[in-house]
Amino acid sequence: MTDTDPVAALIRDVAERIILPRFRNLATDQIIEKAPGDLVTIADREAEQALSEGLRRIDGTAAVIGEEAAAADPSVLDAVGGARVWIIDPIDGTEHFAAGRSPFGVMVALAEHGRVEAAWIYDPVRGRMCHARRGGGALIDGVPVTIRTPPNTRPIATLATKFFPAPLREMVEAQAATAFDLVPFPRCAAEHYPTLCLGGNQVGFFLRTLPWDHAAGSLLLEEAGGCVRRWDGAAYRLDDGKTGLLLACDAATWDLAHATLFAEQTGLDPNAPPPLA
């Protein structure tokens, strides 16, 4: 990423003009529950529109998939495996944003034929920009980042088990605690992926894997030296039609996490993720 990166400039501009002025300044009628427990704000919608228009100006050959556009019309997702596709999460962590707290962030990815090729994750409060290009490494605020795990420490895992049926959630968390120290999921992928890259924790585990939540972060983590795979061990692709994602700081930790989480005690099948609760 350079100082003239047009995507980074666009994201910063949208954050300054649209997102931050609404932070801790939302009226009640500007926060909507689009589904039970799933919030959207006027800032999400306005930011997505501005990002979509700006990205089309940068590369009009690419389709655009935004979280809010897909919520209004699920057929938008049909383009996810296309030749070139912009993927937008205008405010990841809307629950935090609506409550007037951090973390939340803006995530943009560029994919080609189902594989993420470039990624941007911006924290408007910190002013932190994460960026990755396939084969070009990961950068945070322009500085190359390679995951460094503290030696001889028990790995820290974050399990996003919100969408698991309650009994399964309890079994998975109990089994995970045999090998890892567990910390709560921050309910914000725009925070979780940089934390993995910076060594703050070593394992992430998801059932639901909507593309706007994971496209940008998955490439950032891979380019920082991490391991991103489906539960069955396959490489993560946006167009594979699968759910379930296991992240780790390196391949050895991924193997440990896989063996632990898919042990007989959990009843999880890596080839058949359970239905969303």
Secondary structure, 3 states (H helix, E strand, C coil): CCCCCHHHHHHHHHHHHHHHHHCCCCCHHHEEEEECCEEEEHHHHHHHHHHHHHHHHHCCCCEEEEHHHHHHCHHHHHHHHCCCEEEEEEEECHHHHHHCCCCCEEEEEEEECCEEEEEEEEECCCCEEEEEECCCEEEECCEEECCCCCCCCCCEEEEECCCCCHHHHHHHHHHHCCCCEEECCCCCHHHHHHHHHCCCCCEEEECCCCHHHHHHHHHHHHHCCCEEECCCCCECCCCCCCCCEEEECCHHHHHHHHHHHCCCCCCCCCCCCCCCC
